[in-house]
Amino acid sequence: MNRPALALDYYEKYQVLINDKKEDKARTEIQNIIFNNQLAADSIAQAQEKVLLNLAYQEDLRKKNQEKNLFLIIGLFVLLIAGAYFLISRKIAANESNRLKDINQLKNALFTNITHEFRTPLTVIRGMTSNIKSDLKNNKQYTKLENDVDIIDRSSDGLLNLINEMLDLAKIECGHVKLNLVQVDCIPFTKYLIESFHSLAEEKHINFLVDCKLERLQMDLDINKFTAIITNLISNAIKFTDQEGKVSLRIEKVERKNISYFLFKVNDNGLGISKEEQQYIFDKFYQVDNSTSKLEKGSGIGLALAKEFVELMHGSIYVKSKLGKGSEFGFEIPITNHASPSENPEVISKSHHTKVKSDPAILDDSLTPNAISKNVPLVLIIEDNVDVTHYIKTCLQDNYQIMYAPNGSVGIEMALKKIPDIIVSDVMMPKKDGFEVCKTLKTDELTNHIPIIMLTAKATFEDRLIGLSHGADAYLTKPFKREELLTRIDQLILLRKKILRKFEKTGLDRLLDKNVKNSETKFLNKIITVIHDNISQGEFGPLELAARLGLSESQLYRKLKATSGKSTALFVRSIKLQKGKELLETTKKSISEVAYDVGFNDPSYFSRAFKKEFGSAPSAISK
């Protein structure tokens, strides 16, 4: 009985034990579950933390990239700004450099032209003064002295006028110029100013016309400034119009908006001015680039001064021009009658009115070759200033024949036609300047031997190099003395004589045997070839040789005389004798046969000429 109870007790204990194990197991499982859940939660938290950290990192990286990009953009922007600033600075610097270069070129052009304008009359003044002193010592006739004094007076007036123009321009810039108005009848006064230009126009064979239907026009004028305007416009028109051209003037009274104006126009049929240059034509020191025509140069002051004077009188000035057709310059000033009247305006203006009439004595026949002697050297003077030409002529006329050309174009034609012994040429001239003259003549086989002396106010080293590079043999800077000119000419002629003496000894042998080719012998070789081609023709002489070469007898004679020292006839004979000598030395022909072969119709004359040429008879050579 007690065993079942015991068993039950054991069973109950067993159940308790089992329940405890289950509880422990359950507890363990719960703990495991809790632990696993905790691990999962921790893993999730770590994962979330990693995600958050990653997001934070990504956000931080994005921000850094943004900052980096921002800095890069700012850097590029700064770099672009710096680059743009650098480029703009370079451009500004380049523009400033170009502007300074333009200013420098303008300054150089101004000084060059002003120097030329000053040096030319100074050359005449100094030269003629020296001549007067010499004439006084030698008791020369009074009329010549009077002519020299007139030239000095005219050159001095021109120089003074240029100085006054420069001073007036300076005063205007400083605002110190005022009008000195007087009331005059401007029609007879204007005609008086115009009258002095008729002779200047006649010298260039220019058709000079004046159209004025007004008899009287009383108005206020500043006489000196009005004179400067009129004379500048007319002198420019004549100066820049070619020979046989046309210059016409028109004077009239016009009404505009109930205001009366005095109108003056100057028309010419010259080359005209381009539209680009018209806008600068009234600027101070500006000069139209006439490089294609080499028209005359001035100081670049006149038109600027005319514009300032016209505007000072409350008027306006204009230019109308078409390249290749001609130009029209004109001005108008309002007519007023407030000033005090003047009875004799000519007296007021005479001291400021430039003399424009040339001395007829300078342009007479004395400038053609002087018939002193054919053995006297022939000098060609190429100079556009008649006073300078007259001075040079007075320096040379006792010892040289003289020819005169008023510009480079005519000078080239005369040099090619007359073949002078020496050329004295100015640099700044119309048509063609001295550099072109030099280049043309030094590259032509007819004239490449002629020494050329350049006269110039361009005294810089660079200008001398330009002249020498074109073949100039000597330079004289204005103003120069008579002794300088004569010494240079004498030296160059002496040098030519030395060359001729050397050529006379070895020239023909050198040409025939060595066949030397240079500027001195090329033309002679050409002549020798023509002679050889016609050597057997007895009638072949200077006339036939000149015709074959396309030259005149005079051209050929002067060229041969200058380069070989022989006349054409003697040169032809020498070549024939040289050929005869060669045939006697290399063939078995008789003297008579050789004489006929080289164009001698008389064997006896051949023998006499042979002995004179070589110092021995042909029989001494004949085999």
Summary of the structure (lengths in Angstrom):
residues: 623
radius of gyration: 49.3
end to end distance: 192.6
largest distance: 201.3
contacts: 1844
relative contact order: 0.06
helix: 60%
strand: 13%
